[in-house]
Amino acid sequence: NDFRPIPTPPGAPLVGNTLQIPSEGPAQYFAELGRRYPEGIYGLDIAGVDQVFVYDPDLVTEVCDAARFGKPIDPPLSHVRDYTGAGLFTARDDEEVWGEAHRILMPAFGQRSMKAYFPQMLEVAQELVGKWQRSPGQPVNVPDDMTRLTLDTIALSGFGYRFRSFQRDDLDPFLQAMLHALTVSMGRMTQLPLVTRLKRREDRSYRDSIRQMQELVDNVIRERRQGIGTGERDLLGLMLDASDPVTGKQLDDENIRDQTLTFLIAGHETTSGLLSFALYSLLRNPHVLARAYAEVDRLLPGDTVPDYETIMKLDIIPRVLDETLRLWSPIPLIGKVALQDTVIGGRYRLKKGQKTSIVFPLLHNHPKAWDRPQDFDIDRWLPENKAGHHPHAYKPFGDGQRACIGRQFALTEARLALALVLQKFAVADPADYQMHIKEALTFKPSDFHVRIQPRREHE
Ligand code: HEM
């Protein structure tokens, strides 16, 4: 047999590679390291745990075999579990409540439900437009405003709750608490447990942030129970009323709280990154921007208010989103764990329990799967070209049964927001923004401002 060791950069005694990983941007470091290992796989010893990183599309294909690999809940997700508990994102594969919640909530994420959420999505997107109309010629902070948009959208459509983020200058305290908690959770990934225990002050403020988020969630649920909410069959309505078709069980109060916080976080953090990267990509590729404007002007002439059917007819904008998710995947990696001793690529031995991360920035650019991988080319996503793609070289929404439940929600919301922005505004980047990624579990462009002008005078 032709077994090979998994290539691994030299580490230090005791701490292994832990101290080589920058706490500001671990995932960006994992992506950079890949350029040293064209084999498509390497290993690191992080805080006493051997981890494997894969990005060769054929190795990824094997790691996505559900018979051999599951989803691990270990750092950083085991830390995120401090506040999202057994919510869908951080539940272990073997926790029964994962299946129960998944089956109860699936109907809320089908295409029919997207149509039902559309009025709320539109209302919030119009608030973004309203804010930008009040600042013609001014620079706007794209990731901040996209965060307002996506947070308000999931809260209103999923829970009938209004953050009213566009009515305040700073970001909602919920977001500040969340950002702090996510940053601490991520930092702990590269900390030896002893160090974590020594950082008492950090732990106190971490617990405070968690408490603050949970208070908000309790408030959201209380408002609904008191009948102030919409009382519809949205996410919260389903969780409070529906039972699992298989076990007949309902979700308990603690799990409803965990799921609610999960959706408030998972439901906005990534979509705001997607929208920010999409606008960046359009500004960098004026010929694509021109095609997007032409599409919007054809389907939504003048001030036509978009309806759901028209948004579903868009063709250029969805392909802009697909290509943005390839080059700028907001989630940079997902974890898998070997369920038994196994061999991948015919040569790399993995032990049962081996944590194996799939690195999207490398996979999504892999020359085995993509021609001119660095080019922003939306025509890759024409149906006739898509058919020829490598089946496991594009995973922005994850993989298998633990893949993203909110994919349609995110894509519907993002189509609408981009279409409305392009219908109303000429967007320019006079400062020639240079991409700088900020990492807090997900990727976002840091400090990205654009200048906007109304396209039509009367606005
Ligand atoms: C899971 C990406 C939007 C809710 C995931 C996973 C990825 C992902 C990669 C798998 C994580 C893993 O394997 O550990 C994205 C991206 C989004 C997006 C790129 C936007 C562009 C949303 C939205 C919602 C949502 C809008 C909710 C409304 C969830 C949940 C899970 C999940 C609940 C866990 C699913 C499970 O394990 O059962 N997402 N997501 N996501 N996402 Fe998303």
Boltz pocket constraint, residues with backbone or C-beta under 6 A from the ligand:
constraints:
  - pocket:
      binder: B
      contacts: [[A, 71], [A, 88], [A, 89], [A, 90], [A, 102], [A, 154], [A, 262], [A, 263], [A, 266], [A, 267], [A, 268], [A, 270], [A, 271], [A, 274], [A, 330], [A, 331], [A, 333], [A, 334], [A, 335], [A, 395], [A, 396], [A, 397], [A, 398], [A, 399], [A, 401], [A, 402], [A, 403], [A, 404], [A, 405], [A, 406], [A, 407], [A, 409], [A, 410]]
      max_distance: 6.0
